[in-house]
Amino acid sequence: MRERTQLQASLKRFRGVESELADLLGLIELGEAEGDEAVVAEAEAGLRALTQRAAKYELESLLSGEADANDAY
């Protein structure tokens, strides 16, 4: 049951990142179409933050194996 809960949480985070990425890309397209550089800059800043969060999630997923919580000794 614990593994299922962890997998559901990971999937929820992934879907959140995916949704936010789509929103930010849409915002960039809209800003470019309207010629609004402030909107584009804000969305690009959001993309940078999203990239950092995604990298953190990736590292967490790499270190979430069955034995990763155990000590090395």
Phi, psi and omega in degrees: 000323180296319180296320179298317179297318178295319179295321178295320178295318178296318179295321178296318178296317179300315179295326176295317178296316180299316180294316179296322177300313180299318179297315181293320178295320176296321178294321177296314179300317179296315179298320178292321180295325181271351182072026182262097183293330180295319178294317179298316180296319179296317179293323178294323176296321176297322177295320178297316179296319179296321178299318179295317178296319180296322178295321178296315179297323179296315179297317178300321180291327178291331183257024182247027179287173185302319184259002185291340178278349181279154175290159180283342183253000000 
